[in-house]
């Protein structure tokens, strides 16, 4: 379909690897192309944030749809002063999550989408432990049939760790700490991706400071995964280029003479 001569515009949402293949296939063809690819979004909690609200946002950001979301908040940065409180409340909230039949209204986390993807997630779980991170999983029951992964978080994650740099596409959260605004900006931007990010703080000035320096296409403040169809959505770096939604999203489908 990408190579068909009657196709003038290609919009792809998916993995960075496939996006690069499409980019190469359309190079020099004159076809218009927009790519919405992978992500490794940073969710940042400051000490002045409303912690309970932030924890709910973190849970939603990474465990919604089993983590099968390009803009999943898979990296968590916690200011040192509230680290113990955040982790305690996060683990408590994880223990309440129900893993099971996605058609059951009481289910919070459904099945992994394939045997292959579950194998990839399990590979990263082993890798994270080998890299020296501390793994925690909620002690929930899993159905006997199907592909399942308990909600997982890693503590004491190094900035260079693969679980902090590579997209896992599953319910796996990598946690790091920070002391200063400059430090967390540097850490959050130190990734090949730049699709989305979240900031949790009571200070509006801090929000504006971070949103101007984080290299991500969409940045949420005191919420996560909220979308306005009139606003453009898209990424930086290996998270793709072009925008979807709003007037900006229509531009790639137009030839203006």
N, C-alpha and C positions, 0 to 999 in steps of 0.2 A: 504493500500500500504506500509506503514512504517513497518508493522509487517510481510509482505509477505516474506517467506523464500528465494525466488529468488532475492530479493533486497539486494544488498551488500553496496550501498552507498546512503545516503539521503542528499539532499541539500534543505534547506527550507529558503524562504524569507517571512517574515510576522511578526506577533505580538510576543512580548516576551512571552505572556501567552501560545500561541500555541507552540512556540519553546520549552518551558519547558516540555510540554506534550510529544512532540516528543523525547526529550532528555531522559525522563523517560522510554518511550516505547522501545527505542533502547539500554538502559543500559544493559550491559552484553551480548548483542547479537553478538558482533563482527562486527556489521555494522559500516562503517565509516559515520561520520556525520559532516556537516558544517551548521552553522546557521547565517543568516543575519537578525537581529531582529530590534526592535524599537530603537528610538533615541530621543534625546532632545538637538540638536546641538546648540552650542554657536557660535554666530557671534560677533566678537569683533572689535569695531572701536576706534582707537586711534586718538588723536587730530591732529597728523601730517599726517593723511590719506587724500587722495583726496576724499572729502566728497561726491561730486556728484556721483563719481564712486561707492563709498561704498553704498550709498543709493540704487542705481540700483541693486547692489549685494544683499542687504538685501531684496528688493522687490522680486527678482528672487528666493532667498533662501527659503522664507516662502510661497509665494503666487503661485509659480509654481505648476501646477497640483492640485490646491485647497489645498495645504498643505498635500496632500496624498502621501507623500514621506518620507521614513524612515530617510533620512539624511536632512530633512527640517531644515532650520536655525530658529528654533522656539524660541530661546532665543537671545536677543540682549543686549550686554554690550557696553555702550557708555562712553568714558572718559568725566568727568564732564565739562571740558572746552568747549566742542563742543556739549553738550547735546541739548541745545535750537536750535541750527542750524540744527542738525540732525533730531530732531523731527519735526521741521517746514517743512523741505524738504521731510521728509518721509510722513507726512500727505498730503502734496501737491501732491506727486506722487501717493498716494493711491486714491486720488479723481479722478485721470485720468483713473483708472482701470475699465474696462468694464466687468460686470458679466452677463453671458448669455449663449446662445447656443454654446456648444463647437465646433460645426461644422462650425460656423461663424468665418472667418479669423480675424474679428475685436475683437473677444472675448479674454479677458485676463484670466478670471477666470470662469470655467465651473461649472457644478452641483456637489454637494456632492454625493458620490457614492451610498447612500442608506438612507432611512428614519431613520433607526437605528443609522447610523453614524451622521446624522444631529442632532438627539436627544442627542447624546453624546457630540457633539460640543456645543450645546445650554446649556447643563448642566454645562459645563466648563465656558461658558460666564457668567452665573448666579453666579457660584462659585467664579470667579475672582472678581466680584463686591462685593460679600459678604465678601471676604477676604480683602477688602479695596483698591483694585487697581482701577485706573481710566480707563474706557473703551472708546475707540474711534473706530468708524466704518465709512467707507466712505459712503457718502449720495447717493449712486448710486441706480438706479431703479433695481428691481428684477423682473424676469419673473413671470407670474401668476401661472404657472404650473411647478412642479418639486421641487427639494430639493436644496435650495440655502442658502448661507451664505456670507454676506458682508465681505470684507477684514477687519480684526480687529487687533487692538493693545491694549495692556494694559500698562499703565504707573504706576510708583510708586509701582512696584511689589516687595514684600518681598522675600528674598532668600528661605524661608521655604514654600512659597505659593505653592499650588498644581498645579497652572497653570505654575509654573516655574520648577516643579519637574516631572510632569507626561506628557506622550505623549498624545496630543490631537488629532493629525492626522487631522488637518483642518487648515484653513487660519487664524491662531491666533498667534500673536507675543507678547511675554512677554519681557518688556524692563526694564533693570536695569542700574545703573551707577557704575563707579569705579574711583578711584584716582591713584592707583599704579598698577604696573605689577603684583606684588605678590598677591594683592587683587583679580584681575580679574582671575588669574590662579586658586586661591582657589575657587572662585565662579563658574567658568566654570567646574571645576572637581567635584563639589559638586552635583552630580546627579548619579542615578543608571546606567545611560547609558554612552556610549562612542563610538559612531559610527563615527561622523564627527564634524568638527569645521571650522570656518573661521576667518582669521586675516586680518585687514585692517590697514596698516601703510606704511610710506615712508622709514622706517629704516629696512634694511636687518638684522642687528644684533638683532633687536627686534623680527623679524619673527623667526629666528633660536632659540632664547631663548624660545619663547612660544611653538614652535612646538616640542621642546624637553621635555616640561613639561606638555602640555595638554594631558590628557588621552583619546585620540580619535584615531581611526584607520586611518582616512583620515583627513588631515588638509589643507585647501586651503589658499593661500596668495593672497590678492587683486583680488580674483575671487571667484566664488562659483558654485558648481554643474558641474564642468568640469571634465570629466573622460578620462583616457587613458587606453585602453583595455590591454595594456602590463603591467600596474601597478596593484598590488594586492589591493583589496578592502574588508574591513571587520571591525569589531568592537571590543571593549573592554567590559568587565563587562556584563551587561544584554543586550547589543547590539549584543551578539552572539560571536562566535569564528570560526576560520578558515578563509580562504581568497578565494575570487573569482577574476579571471582575472590573466593574466600573468603566468609565470612559477609556482608561488606559488599556483595559483588556480588549476593547474593540479595535484599537489601532492596528494591531497585527493582522487583522482580517480585511484591512482597507488598503486600496491604492489611491493615493491622493495626487491628482494631476494639477 
